[in-house]
Amino acid sequence: MSLIVTVHTSEGIVMASDSRTSYNRMATPMSPISHYGLHFTESTYKTFLCGEKIGISTCGDASVNGRPIAGYIESFINNIYKNDFSVEKTTGELISYFYNINPKLQTVFHVSGYTNENNVDKPVVIKAVVDENRYISIDTSSSGATWDGESETMSRLIKAIALPMGNINFQNKITLPTGDEINDAFIIEKKNTVLFEQADIPWNLLTLQDAVDFAIYAIKTTIDTMRFQLKVKSVGGPIDVLIVRPNEAKFLQRKELLIQ
């Protein structure tokens, strides 16, 4: 799966990602049992510097037509991206590029950079989904963070959550007062529910260093939590961190090729 985190502050944008990728070959009636199984790697690049001022992160489907998606992203950067592309233009071209290759690709991108309006530099963060052939702009009028991929751990820690303390009544179908019907739903009595409010993080007060620390915290906490869970460890390996500012973008840390 992966986990990508993008934090935007008044000082700059931080983009971070883990390095683990798992590939599975599904069983088919015609394929021999030796062709089934999983493949893992902890050397996948998921955050990229596009030109000099735009960052791209990816999660979701990590292979395209049987090949790692990183090579396709590098090809997009080298052959399609132009230095005068805005963040919106880059995102549109990126989605078009991958949608034309495989319209069923369940891959999510974060694309970040800056635009200048009335001599004021404003951060731009866009989330794009290939198989839906669409993208949405994240509200950057105030500081904040967005994450995609293996988001359960961070959502439980940061987002508001209601936990049932009593019985849960599962229903095949529920009819709402509006007449709408919901299938496969469950009913929780309000009196038996405990609400945990959203974490009160003063996003607008975060410095760029705070944003770096939060992005690393989000991924490391997910890695450490999944370690003790009975599930596929889909987040792991080195954490890459890209800093994007109005006049520059650079990697604060990025894994390098090594001779083992």
C-alpha positions as CSV (number, residue, x, y, z in Angstrom):
1,M,0.0,0.0,0.0
2,S,2.5,2.7,1.2
3,L,1.9,5.9,3.1
4,I,2.5,9.4,1.7
5,V,2.2,12.5,3.9
6,T,2.1,16.2,2.7
7,V,2.3,19.0,5.3
8,H,1.8,22.6,4.2
9,T,2.9,25.5,6.4
10,S,3.6,29.2,6.0
11,E,7.3,28.4,5.6
12,G,7.1,25.6,3.1
13,I,5.7,22.3,2.1
14,V,7.0,18.9,3.4
15,M,6.4,15.7,1.4
16,A,7.3,12.3,2.9
17,S,7.0,8.7,2.0
18,D,8.1,5.2,3.1
19,S,10.0,2.8,0.9
20,R,8.2,-0.6,1.2
21,T,6.4,-2.1,-1.7
22,S,4.7,-5.5,-1.9
23,Y,3.7,-7.2,-5.1
24,N,1.4,-10.2,-5.2
25,R,0.9,-12.6,-8.0
26,M,-2.7,-13.9,-7.8
27,A,-3.6,-17.5,-8.3
28,T,-5.2,-18.5,-11.6
29,P,-6.5,-21.9,-12.8
30,M,-3.9,-22.0,-15.6
31,S,-0.8,-20.9,-13.6
32,P,1.4,-23.4,-11.8
33,I,1.7,-23.1,-8.0
34,S,5.3,-22.0,-8.3
35,H,4.0,-18.7,-9.8
36,Y,2.0,-17.7,-6.8
37,G,3.3,-15.6,-4.0
38,L,4.4,-12.2,-2.7
39,H,7.4,-10.0,-3.5
40,F,8.7,-7.3,-1.1
41,T,11.2,-4.5,-1.5
42,E,12.2,-1.6,0.7
43,S,14.0,0.4,-1.9
44,T,11.1,2.0,-3.7
45,Y,11.1,5.7,-4.5
46,K,7.7,7.2,-3.9
47,T,8.5,10.9,-3.7
48,F,10.1,12.7,-6.7
49,L,11.4,16.2,-7.5
50,C,9.8,17.4,-10.7
51,G,11.9,20.0,-12.3
52,E,13.2,22.5,-9.7
53,K,10.1,23.5,-7.7
54,I,7.4,20.8,-7.8
55,G,7.1,17.6,-5.7
56,I,5.2,14.4,-6.6
57,S,4.4,11.5,-4.2
58,T,2.6,8.3,-5.1
59,C,0.8,5.5,-3.3
60,G,-1.6,2.7,-4.2
61,D,-0.9,0.5,-7.2
62,A,2.9,0.4,-7.4
63,S,3.3,-1.4,-10.7
64,V,2.1,-0.5,-14.2
65,N,1.9,-3.3,-16.8
66,G,4.1,-5.5,-14.6
67,R,6.8,-2.8,-14.0
68,P,7.5,-0.5,-11.0
69,I,5.7,2.8,-11.3
70,A,8.8,4.8,-10.4
71,G,10.3,4.3,-13.8
72,Y,7.1,5.7,-15.4
73,I,7.1,8.7,-13.1
74,E,10.8,9.4,-14.0
75,S,9.9,9.1,-17.7
76,F,7.0,11.6,-17.2
77,I,9.4,14.1,-15.5
78,N,12.1,13.7,-18.2
79,N,9.9,13.7,-21.3
80,I,6.6,15.4,-20.6
81,Y,7.0,17.9,-17.8
82,K,8.2,21.4,-18.7
83,N,9.8,23.9,-16.4
84,D,7.0,26.4,-17.0
85,F,4.2,24.0,-16.0
86,S,2.1,25.1,-13.0
87,V,1.2,22.6,-10.3
88,E,-2.3,22.3,-11.8
89,K,-0.8,21.7,-15.3
90,T,1.6,19.2,-14.0
91,T,-1.1,17.3,-12.2
92,G,-3.4,17.3,-15.3
93,E,-0.6,16.0,-17.5
94,L,0.4,13.4,-15.0
95,I,-3.1,12.0,-14.6
96,S,-3.6,12.0,-18.4
97,Y,-0.2,10.2,-18.9
98,F,-1.1,7.4,-16.5
99,Y,-4.8,7.2,-17.5
100,N,-3.8,6.6,-21.1
101,I,-1.4,3.8,-20.0
102,N,-3.9,2.1,-17.7
103,P,-7.3,3.7,-16.9
104,K,-7.9,1.1,-14.1
105,L,-4.8,2.1,-12.2
106,Q,-5.7,2.6,-8.5
107,T,-2.9,5.0,-7.8
108,V,-3.0,8.3,-5.9
109,F,-0.7,11.2,-6.3
110,H,0.1,14.3,-4.2
111,V,1.5,17.1,-6.3
112,S,2.8,20.2,-4.5
113,G,4.4,23.5,-5.4
114,Y,3.7,27.3,-5.4
115,T,1.8,29.8,-7.3
116,N,2.3,33.6,-7.2
117,E,-0.8,35.8,-7.0
118,N,-0.4,39.6,-6.6
119,N,3.2,39.1,-5.6
120,V,2.3,36.7,-2.9
121,D,3.6,33.1,-3.0
122,K,0.8,30.6,-2.2
123,P,1.2,26.9,-1.6
124,V,-0.6,24.5,-3.9
125,V,-1.3,20.9,-2.9
126,I,-3.3,18.7,-5.2
127,K,-4.5,15.1,-4.7
128,A,-5.0,13.1,-7.9
129,V,-6.6,9.7,-8.5
130,V,-5.8,7.9,-11.7
131,D,-8.7,5.4,-12.1
132,E,-11.2,8.2,-11.3
133,N,-9.4,10.5,-13.8
134,R,-9.8,13.5,-11.5
135,Y,-7.9,15.6,-9.0
136,I,-8.9,17.9,-6.2
137,S,-7.1,20.9,-4.7
138,I,-6.4,20.8,-0.9
139,D,-7.4,23.9,1.0
140,T,-4.1,25.6,1.8
141,S,-5.6,28.9,3.1
142,S,-4.4,27.7,6.5
143,S,-1.7,25.2,7.4
144,G,-2.5,21.5,7.6
145,A,-1.6,18.0,6.5
146,T,-3.0,15.4,4.2
147,W,-2.1,11.7,3.9
148,D,-3.0,8.8,1.7
149,G,-2.4,5.1,1.5
150,E,-2.2,3.1,4.7
151,S,-4.0,5.9,6.6
152,E,-5.7,3.9,9.4
153,T,-3.1,4.5,12.1
154,M,-2.9,8.3,11.6
155,S,-6.7,8.6,11.2
156,R,-7.2,6.9,14.5
157,L,-4.7,9.1,16.2
158,I,-5.6,12.5,14.7
159,K,-9.2,12.4,13.4
160,A,-12.3,12.4,15.5
161,I,-13.6,8.9,16.2
162,A,-16.7,7.4,17.9
163,L,-16.2,4.1,19.6
164,P,-19.2,1.8,20.5
165,M,-19.1,0.6,24.1
166,G,-22.2,-1.6,23.8
167,N,-23.8,-3.9,21.4
168,I,-23.7,-3.2,17.6
169,N,-26.8,-4.2,15.7
170,F,-26.0,-5.2,12.2
171,Q,-28.8,-4.7,9.6
172,N,-29.1,-5.9,6.1
173,K,-30.9,-2.7,5.1
174,I,-31.7,0.6,6.8
175,T,-34.3,3.1,5.5
176,L,-33.5,6.7,6.3
177,P,-36.1,9.4,7.0
178,T,-35.4,10.7,3.5
179,G,-36.5,7.4,2.1
180,D,-32.9,6.5,1.0
181,E,-31.9,2.9,1.8
182,I,-28.4,1.8,3.0
183,N,-27.4,-1.8,2.7
184,D,-25.1,-3.7,5.0
185,A,-25.3,-1.1,7.8
186,F,-25.1,-1.2,11.6
187,I,-26.8,0.8,14.3
188,I,-25.0,2.1,17.4
189,E,-27.0,3.7,20.2
190,K,-25.7,7.2,21.0
191,K,-25.8,6.5,24.8
192,N,-23.4,3.6,24.2
193,T,-20.9,5.6,22.2
194,V,-17.8,7.4,23.3
195,L,-16.7,10.3,21.1
196,F,-13.0,11.2,21.0
197,E,-12.5,14.7,19.6
198,Q,-10.1,15.4,16.8
199,A,-6.5,16.1,18.0
200,D,-6.0,19.8,18.7
201,I,-2.9,20.4,16.6
202,P,-2.1,24.1,16.1
203,W,-1.3,23.7,12.4
204,N,-0.9,27.4,11.7
205,L,1.9,27.6,14.4
206,L,4.0,24.9,12.9
207,T,7.4,25.8,11.7
208,L,9.0,24.0,8.7
209,Q,11.0,21.9,11.1
210,D,7.8,21.0,13.0
211,A,6.3,19.9,9.6
212,V,9.3,17.7,8.9
213,D,9.0,16.2,12.3
214,F,5.3,15.5,11.9
215,A,5.7,13.9,8.5
216,I,8.4,11.6,9.8
217,Y,6.3,10.9,13.0
218,A,3.3,9.9,10.9
219,I,5.2,7.4,8.8
220,K,7.3,6.0,11.7
221,T,4.3,5.6,14.0
222,T,2.5,3.7,11.3
223,I,5.5,1.5,10.8
224,D,5.9,0.8,14.5
225,T,2.1,0.2,15.0
226,M,1.9,-2.2,12.1
227,R,4.8,-4.2,13.6
228,F,2.5,-5.5,16.3
229,Q,-0.6,-6.0,14.2
230,L,-1.6,-9.2,12.5
231,K,-1.6,-7.8,9.0
232,V,0.7,-7.4,6.0
233,K,3.4,-4.8,6.9
234,S,2.8,-2.6,3.9
235,V,4.7,0.4,5.2
236,G,8.3,0.3,6.1
237,G,11.9,1.0,5.1
238,P,13.7,4.4,4.9
239,I,11.7,7.6,4.9
240,D,12.3,10.1,2.1
241,V,11.5,13.7,2.8
242,L,11.2,16.5,0.2
243,I,11.1,20.2,1.1
244,V,9.3,22.5,-1.3
245,R,9.6,26.3,-1.0
246,P,8.6,29.1,-3.4
247,N,12.1,29.4,-5.0
248,E,13.5,25.9,-4.5
249,A,12.8,22.3,-3.7
250,K,15.2,19.8,-2.3
251,F,15.4,16.5,-0.5
252,L,16.1,16.7,3.2
253,Q,16.8,13.0,3.2
254,R,16.6,10.4,0.5
255,K,17.8,6.8,0.3
256,E,20.8,6.1,-2.0
257,L,21.9,3.1,-4.0
258,L,24.3,1.0,-2.0
259,I,26.6,-2.0,-2.5
260,Q,25.6,-4.6,0.0
